[in-house]
Amino acid sequence: MKRLLFTILTVLIFSCDKNEDDISTDTFDVTTAGIGIDCKLVLIDFKGSDQDRIKKITNANGLRHQAFNLDKISFSTDGLILKVKVRKPFDSELFACTTLGPSYPWVTVLNAEIK
């Protein structure tokens, strides 16, 4: 019984470890496209020349993404040009959306500033 408990605890400790070195991040210049009707997150458009780099992070096609962790008050205006550092969202950051509008892939914004 002690051996089973020890094994379960060991698995739990190592499975919850998120090594930041394994998380792929990159910096992009993006343009805001307002607030999405579906998830109520800021929509950002990546440049066409960045498509391969963003696909390496999100494993998704397309240039428009929903920006999790991007301040809606400061960055919801259409047409703002931002410099953002992004990564793929963790499962714990994702939430259900209304499915009323088009669905876009997500990115988590780590840092954003207006250019």
N, C-alpha and C positions, 0 to 999 in steps of 0.2 A: 504494500500500500504506500509506503514511504517512497519507494522507487517511482511509482506512478505519479505521485504528487510532485516529486522533484522533476520528472520529465515534463509534465504539463507546465509547471512554472518556468522552466528553462525555455521551452518553446514560446511561451507568451512573452517573455522578456526579449528574446531575439526577434520575434516577428513584429514587434511594435517599434523597433528601431528604424528611423528614417535617416539614412546617411545623406547629408546635404551634398556631398561630393557626387552622388549618383544622380542628382536632380539637374536636368539640363535647363539652363536659363540663357537668355540672349536679350540684347537691347535693340529696339526698333523705333523708327519714326512712323507714327500712325496718325490717322485722321478720325476724329470722332464722328459718329453718325446718329447721335441722339440716344434715346432710351428705347430698348426693345420692348415690344408689347407683351412678349411671352414671359420672360423671366425678370423684367424690370431692371435689367443691368444695362450699363453703358455699352453701346456697340462701337467697335473700333474697326477701321479698315486698314489692312496692311498694304504696302506697295506690292505691285506685281513682281518686282525684282526680289522681294523677300519670301516668295512662296515656298521655295525649297527649305529655307531656314526655319520658317514657322511650321512646316510640315514635320520637320525633325523633332520639334518640341511637342506638337499636339497629335501627330499622326492623323491629321484631318486635312482634307482638301478645302480650298476656298480662302478668300482673303478677308472676309468679314467674320469677326469673332465677338462673343460676349465677354466683357471684361469684369471678372470677379475681383473684388477688392479695389475697384477704382471708384473714387468718391463721386457720387452722382451730383452733388451740389456744385462742385467745382468744375467738373468735366462733362456735363451733359449737353452742352451747347453743340449744335451741329457745326462741323468744319474746323474745330480746334485741331491744331497740329501739336502732337505730343511726342515726347521721347519717353518710351516705357521700357521697363525691364520685366519680362514675363517668364513664366514657367507653366508646365502642365498642372492643372488643379489636382489636389489630392481628392480621393473619394469622399472624405469627410467634408470637403468644401462644396460639393455638388448638392443641389436640392431640386425638388420637383418644380416644374414650371406649368403654366396654364395650358399649353399647347394651342393657344388661340392664334398665334402668329408663326412666322417661319422659325425654324430651329437652326441655330448657329452653334459651332463648336465653342468651347470655353477656353479661356486662358486666365491664369491668376496673375494679376499685376503686383509686382513687388515694389516698384518705384515708378512715379510718373511726374513729369514736369512739362509745362507749356514751353514750346520752342519759340 
